[in-house]
């Protein structure tokens, strides 16, 4: 195993050849992601010189690209997000519910990422809130955090939404807290059927409004008759909604959120080797009970699969709904705490977790653990002027 192997190493070694070979198939977002990961924490982005106050080690610390698809740049974003969420936890059971798109819909989603992923978020939230509000089930207004993942362990396109949901909610008149039955949130078969109906209705509306495009193998879906036939077929397919057992407590919720919210398609720790032609990485085969395996792909195929999971500019992959929605979160959480009769200091203690909310400090000396003191700025190199440059001054 190569020590410290990174996705950036694969892009630096094979990225130029990939761009040349697939020039006509790469969009602006994919090109920018590749460039950002290649340049991350290199002299090209500038940085600063620092020295250890204890042992005197001097090193250059280069700037991060801060691209959300970069495996190295999620630590601080994760820490900041988790710190904000820690104050929002309630002393109740939390549930994890996963909504997955069938493969024929995933194909449409890939060619219409912004439109279909937005439909996915909206219908997932509407499904959970509608069933929870039904007096036959819970009869309450719930809150949830939804996180979009578009990959499976083998890096194929596999869009699904992970939802973390407190086990209960506010009564519809806002006068009491209604808790779930122990160990049970909502019936998954009911969720699955409503999710399918709402999603396909929204997908049909997007098609009729001209909001979907099709090309390649899916070009035929641009014809209304073909598209409607596809929808009819999808209404006869079971859509997968999976509810996992409840978390052990708020501390486990934070640990879970820390693993899922700022994850990228593949972490650097899963990489095993990269050669002049191939990339090897670890993966879990969930069709065989999560058995650990090693997959070897051609470098071009690895890059292609990685880039399947780039998101459109400005698209939010973490969203909040119900009483956790951004517009009224503070007021609704205050009401929840009042109805649960739990003082804020108790919540802080309950939310304590053994998993650190902040990444390891970057200002620690790798040799002795001392504090690194900045000495000066290292600016990024200036772009070279072409030979025909004329300075008007």
C-alpha positions as CSV (number, residue, x, y, z in Angstrom):
1,X,0.0,0.0,0.0
2,X,1.3,3.4,-0.9
3,X,1.6,5.7,2.1
4,X,-0.4,8.8,1.8
5,X,-1.9,8.0,-1.6
6,X,-4.6,10.6,-2.6
7,X,-7.2,11.2,-5.3
8,X,-5.0,14.3,-6.1
9,X,-2.1,11.9,-7.1
10,X,-4.4,10.1,-9.5
11,X,-5.5,13.4,-11.1
12,X,-1.9,14.7,-11.3
13,X,-0.7,11.5,-12.9
14,X,-3.6,10.8,-15.3
15,X,-5.6,14.0,-15.4
16,X,-4.0,15.7,-18.5
17,X,-4.4,12.5,-20.6
18,X,-8.0,12.1,-19.4
19,X,-8.8,15.7,-20.4
20,X,-7.3,15.2,-23.8
21,X,-9.1,11.9,-24.4
22,X,-12.5,13.1,-23.2
23,X,-12.3,16.8,-24.1
24,X,-15.8,16.9,-25.6
25,X,-17.4,15.2,-22.7
26,X,-16.1,17.3,-19.8
27,X,-18.1,20.2,-18.5
28,X,-17.0,23.3,-16.7
29,X,-17.8,21.8,-13.3
30,X,-15.9,18.6,-13.9
31,X,-12.8,20.6,-15.2
32,X,-12.9,22.9,-12.2
33,X,-13.1,20.0,-9.7
34,X,-10.2,18.2,-11.3
35,X,-8.1,21.3,-11.3
36,X,-8.9,22.2,-7.7
37,X,-8.0,18.7,-6.4
38,X,-4.8,18.7,-8.4
39,X,-3.7,22.0,-7.0
40,X,-4.9,21.6,-3.4
41,X,-2.2,22.2,-0.8
42,X,0.5,22.8,-3.4
43,X,2.6,25.9,-4.2
44,X,0.3,26.8,-7.0
45,X,-2.3,28.1,-4.4
46,X,0.3,29.9,-2.2
47,X,0.5,29.5,1.5
48,X,2.9,30.5,4.3
49,X,6.2,29.5,5.9
50,X,6.0,28.4,9.5
51,X,8.4,27.2,12.2
52,X,8.0,25.0,15.3
53,X,8.4,27.0,18.5
54,X,9.9,23.9,20.2
55,X,12.1,22.0,17.8
56,X,12.7,24.7,15.2
57,X,11.3,22.7,12.2
58,X,10.6,25.0,9.3
59,X,8.1,24.0,6.6
60,X,5.8,25.5,3.9
61,X,2.1,25.1,4.6
62,X,0.2,25.5,1.3
63,X,-3.5,26.6,1.0
64,X,-6.4,24.3,0.5
65,X,-8.6,24.4,-2.6
66,X,-11.8,24.3,-0.4
67,X,-13.7,22.5,-3.2
68,X,-16.5,20.4,-1.7
69,X,-15.6,17.4,-3.8
70,X,-12.0,17.4,-2.5
71,X,-11.3,14.5,0.0
72,X,-8.8,16.7,1.9
73,X,-11.0,19.8,2.4
74,X,-14.0,18.6,4.3
75,X,-12.5,18.4,7.8
76,X,-13.0,22.1,8.8
77,X,-16.3,22.4,7.0
78,X,-17.5,19.2,8.8
79,X,-16.3,20.6,12.2
80,X,-18.1,23.9,11.8
81,X,-21.3,22.3,10.6
82,X,-21.3,19.8,13.5
83,X,-20.6,22.5,16.1
84,X,-23.8,24.2,14.9
85,X,-25.8,21.0,15.0
86,X,-24.7,20.1,18.5
87,X,-26.8,22.9,20.0
88,X,-29.9,21.7,18.0
89,X,-30.1,18.1,19.3
90,X,-33.1,17.0,21.4
91,X,-33.0,14.3,24.1
92,X,-35.1,11.9,22.1
93,X,-34.4,8.8,19.9
94,X,-33.2,9.6,16.4
95,X,-34.0,7.6,13.3
96,X,-32.1,7.1,10.0
97,X,-34.2,6.7,6.9
98,X,-32.8,6.2,3.4
99,X,-34.7,6.9,0.1
100,X,-33.2,5.4,-3.1
101,X,-34.0,6.1,-6.7
102,X,-34.5,3.1,-9.0
103,X,-31.8,2.7,-11.7
104,X,-34.1,3.9,-14.6
105,X,-34.7,7.1,-12.7
106,X,-31.1,7.4,-11.7
107,X,-30.2,7.5,-15.5
108,X,-32.6,10.5,-15.9
109,X,-31.2,12.1,-12.8
110,X,-27.6,12.0,-14.1
111,X,-28.6,13.9,-17.3
112,X,-30.7,16.4,-15.3
113,X,-28.8,16.7,-12.0
114,X,-30.1,20.0,-10.7
115,X,-33.8,19.4,-11.6
116,X,-34.1,15.7,-10.5
117,X,-32.0,16.0,-7.3
118,X,-34.2,18.9,-6.3
119,X,-37.3,16.8,-6.9
120,X,-35.7,14.0,-4.9
121,X,-35.2,16.3,-1.9
122,X,-38.6,17.8,-2.1
123,X,-40.5,14.6,-2.4
124,X,-38.5,12.8,0.4
125,X,-39.3,15.7,2.8
126,X,-42.9,15.8,1.7
127,X,-43.3,12.0,2.1
128,X,-41.9,12.0,5.6
129,X,-43.9,15.0,6.8
130,X,-47.1,13.9,5.2
131,X,-47.1,10.4,6.7
132,X,-45.9,11.8,10.1
133,X,-48.7,14.3,10.2
134,X,-51.3,11.7,9.6
135,X,-53.1,10.9,12.9
136,X,-53.1,7.2,11.9
137,X,-49.3,7.2,12.2
138,X,-47.9,10.0,14.4
139,X,-50.0,13.0,14.0
140,X,-47.1,15.4,14.4
141,X,-45.0,18.0,12.7
142,X,-41.5,16.4,12.5
143,X,-38.1,17.8,11.6
144,X,-35.4,16.2,9.5
145,X,-31.9,16.7,8.1
146,X,-31.5,15.3,4.6
147,X,-28.2,14.5,2.9
148,X,-27.7,13.6,-0.7
149,X,-25.3,10.9,-1.7
150,X,-24.9,9.9,-5.4
151,X,-22.5,7.1,-5.1
152,X,-22.2,3.5,-4.1
153,X,-19.1,1.8,-2.8
154,X,-18.0,0.9,-6.3
155,X,-18.4,4.6,-7.4
156,X,-21.3,3.9,-9.8
157,X,-24.0,6.5,-9.9
158,X,-26.5,5.6,-7.1
159,X,-28.5,8.6,-5.9
160,X,-30.1,8.3,-2.5
161,X,-30.9,10.6,0.4
162,X,-30.0,9.9,4.0
163,X,-32.4,11.4,6.5
164,X,-31.8,11.8,10.2
165,X,-35.1,12.4,12.0
166,X,-35.9,13.0,15.7
167,X,-38.3,10.3,17.0
168,X,-41.3,12.5,17.4
169,X,-42.6,16.0,16.8
170,X,-44.9,18.8,17.7
171,X,-48.6,18.2,17.8
172,X,-50.4,20.0,15.0
173,X,-51.7,22.6,17.3
174,X,-48.2,23.1,18.8
175,X,-49.3,22.4,22.4
176,X,-47.5,19.1,23.1
177,X,-44.6,16.8,22.1
178,X,-45.7,13.5,20.5
179,X,-43.1,10.8,20.7
180,X,-42.8,7.7,18.5
181,X,-43.4,4.2,19.7
182,X,-40.1,2.7,21.1
183,X,-37.9,1.5,18.2
184,X,-40.4,2.4,15.5
185,X,-40.8,5.6,13.4
186,X,-43.0,5.2,10.4
187,X,-44.0,2.3,8.2
188,X,-41.6,2.0,5.3
189,X,-44.1,0.4,2.8
190,X,-46.4,3.4,3.3
191,X,-43.4,5.8,2.9
192,X,-42.3,3.9,-0.3
193,X,-45.6,4.1,-2.1
194,X,-46.1,7.8,-1.3
195,X,-42.5,8.6,-2.3
196,X,-43.0,6.9,-5.6
197,X,-46.2,8.7,-6.4
198,X,-45.0,12.1,-5.4
199,X,-41.7,11.7,-7.2
200,X,-43.2,10.5,-10.5
201,X,-45.9,13.2,-10.4
202,X,-43.2,15.9,-10.0
203,X,-41.0,14.3,-12.7
204,X,-43.9,14.3,-15.1
205,X,-44.6,18.0,-14.3
206,X,-40.9,18.8,-14.9
207,X,-41.1,17.1,-18.3
208,X,-44.3,18.9,-19.3
209,X,-42.7,22.2,-18.3
210,X,-39.7,21.5,-20.6
211,X,-37.4,21.2,-17.6
212,X,-35.7,17.9,-18.6
213,X,-33.2,17.1,-21.3
214,X,-32.2,13.7,-22.8
215,X,-29.3,12.6,-24.9
216,X,-27.4,9.5,-25.8
217,X,-29.2,6.3,-24.9
218,X,-32.0,8.2,-23.3
219,X,-32.7,10.5,-26.3
220,X,-35.9,8.7,-27.0
221,X,-37.4,9.8,-23.7
222,X,-37.8,13.3,-25.2
223,X,-40.9,11.9,-27.0
224,X,-43.9,12.3,-24.8
225,X,-45.3,8.9,-25.5
226,X,-42.0,7.2,-24.6
227,X,-41.6,9.2,-21.5
228,X,-45.1,8.4,-20.2
229,X,-44.5,4.7,-20.9
230,X,-41.4,4.9,-18.8
231,X,-43.4,6.5,-16.0
232,X,-46.0,3.7,-16.2
233,X,-43.3,1.1,-15.9
234,X,-41.8,2.9,-12.9
235,X,-45.2,2.9,-11.1
236,X,-45.1,-0.9,-11.1
237,X,-41.6,-1.1,-9.5
238,X,-41.1,-1.2,-5.8
239,X,-39.1,1.8,-4.6
240,X,-36.6,1.2,-1.8
241,X,-37.1,3.1,1.5
242,X,-35.0,1.7,4.3
243,X,-35.4,2.6,8.0
244,X,-32.4,1.7,10.2
245,X,-32.7,1.0,13.9
246,X,-32.7,4.1,16.1
247,X,-29.5,5.6,17.3
248,X,-28.4,5.0,20.8
249,X,-28.6,8.7,21.7
250,X,-27.7,12.3,20.6
251,X,-23.9,11.5,20.8
252,X,-24.3,8.7,18.2
253,X,-26.3,11.1,16.0
254,X,-23.4,13.6,15.9
255,X,-20.9,10.8,15.2
256,X,-23.2,9.6,12.3
257,X,-23.6,13.1,10.9
258,X,-19.9,13.6,11.0
259,X,-19.3,10.6,8.8
260,X,-22.1,11.3,6.3
261,X,-22.7,15.0,5.8
262,X,-19.3,16.0,4.3
263,X,-18.4,12.8,2.7
264,X,-17.2,12.7,-0.9
265,X,-17.4,9.9,-3.4
266,X,-14.3,8.1,-2.1
267,X,-11.9,9.0,0.7
268,X,-8.2,8.9,0.3
269,X,-7.9,6.2,3.0
270,X,-9.6,3.7,0.7
271,X,-7.0,4.0,-2.0
272,X,-4.4,1.2,-2.2
273,X,-2.3,1.7,-5.3
274,X,-2.0,3.7,-8.5
275,X,0.1,2.7,-11.5
276,X,0.7,4.0,-15.0
277,X,-2.6,2.4,-16.0
278,X,-4.7,1.3,-13.0
279,X,-6.1,2.4,-9.6
280,X,-6.9,0.0,-6.8
281,X,-9.2,0.7,-3.9
282,X,-11.1,-0.9,-1.1
283,X,-14.9,-1.3,-1.2
284,X,-17.6,-3.1,0.7
285,X,-19.9,-5.4,-1.3
286,X,-23.3,-4.9,0.5
287,X,-24.8,-7.6,-1.7
288,X,-22.6,-10.0,0.2
289,X,-23.2,-8.7,3.7
290,X,-20.7,-5.8,3.4
291,X,-17.7,-8.1,2.6
292,X,-14.5,-6.1,2.2
293,X,-13.0,-6.4,-1.3
294,X,-10.5,-4.7,-3.6
295,X,-11.5,-3.2,-6.9
296,X,-9.0,-2.4,-9.7
297,X,-10.1,0.0,-12.4
298,X,-8.3,1.6,-15.3
299,X,-7.2,5.2,-14.4
300,X,-9.6,6.7,-17.0
301,X,-12.5,4.6,-15.6
302,X,-11.7,5.6,-12.0
303,X,-11.7,9.3,-13.0
304,X,-14.9,8.9,-15.0
305,X,-16.7,7.3,-12.0
306,X,-15.3,10.0,-9.6
307,X,-16.6,12.8,-11.8
308,X,-20.1,11.2,-12.0
309,X,-20.7,12.7,-8.5
310,X,-19.9,16.3,-9.1
311,X,-22.8,18.6,-8.2
312,X,-24.1,21.7,-10.1
313,X,-22.8,25.0,-8.9
314,X,-24.8,26.3,-5.9
315,X,-26.6,23.0,-5.3
316,X,-27.1,22.3,-1.6
317,X,-26.6,18.7,-0.7
318,X,-27.6,19.1,3.0
319,X,-31.1,20.4,3.7
320,X,-33.3,20.9,6.7
321,X,-37.1,20.5,6.8
322,X,-40.1,20.7,9.2
323,X,-39.3,22.2,12.5
324,X,-35.6,22.1,11.6
325,X,-36.1,24.3,8.5
326,X,-33.8,27.3,8.5
327,X,-36.6,29.9,8.6
328,X,-38.0,29.0,12.0
329,X,-35.6,26.5,13.5
330,X,-34.6,28.5,16.6
331,X,-38.2,29.2,17.5
332,X,-39.5,25.7,16.9
333,X,-36.6,24.1,18.8
334,X,-37.2,26.4,21.7
335,X,-40.8,25.2,21.7
336,X,-39.7,21.5,21.5
337,X,-37.4,22.0,24.5
338,X,-40.2,23.7,26.5
339,X,-42.6,20.9,25.7
340,X,-40.0,18.2,26.5
341,X,-39.2,20.1,29.8
342,X,-35.5,19.8,29.3
343,X,-33.2,22.7,30.4
344,X,-30.5,23.8,27.8
345,X,-27.6,22.8,30.0
346,X,-28.9,19.2,30.1
347,X,-29.0,19.1,26.3
348,X,-25.4,20.2,26.2
349,X,-24.4,17.4,28.5
350,X,-26.5,14.9,26.5
351,X,-24.9,15.9,23.2
352,X,-21.4,15.4,24.4
353,X,-19.6,12.9,22.2
354,X,-16.3,11.1,22.3
355,X,-15.8,11.9,18.6
356,X,-13.9,15.2,18.2
357,X,-16.0,17.9,16.4
358,X,-12.9,19.6,15.1
359,X,-10.1,18.1,12.9
360,X,-6.7,17.7,14.3
361,X,-5.0,21.2,14.4
362,X,-2.9,21.9,11.4
363,X,-0.7,24.2,13.5
364,X,1.0,21.3,15.3
365,X,4.5,20.2,14.5
366,X,4.6,16.7,12.9
367,X,7.9,16.0,14.7
368,X,7.3,17.0,18.3
369,X,3.7,18.3,18.6
370,X,4.8,21.8,19.3
371,X,3.1,24.9,18.0
372,X,3.9,26.1,14.5
373,X,4.4,29.8,14.3
374,X,3.8,31.6,10.9
375,X,6.9,33.4,9.6
376,X,5.6,34.8,6.3
377,X,3.4,34.5,3.3
378,X,4.2,32.5,0.3
379,X,2.2,34.0,-2.6
380,X,1.0,31.8,-5.5
381,X,3.3,32.1,-8.6
382,X,2.3,34.9,-11.0
383,X,1.0,33.6,-14.3
384,X,3.6,34.0,-17.1
385,X,3.0,36.7,-19.6
386,X,2.9,35.6,-23.2
387,X,5.8,36.7,-25.4
388,X,3.5,39.2,-27.2
389,X,2.5,40.9,-23.9
390,X,2.8,44.7,-24.2
391,X,2.9,46.7,-21.0
392,X,1.1,50.0,-21.8
393,X,2.8,51.7,-18.8
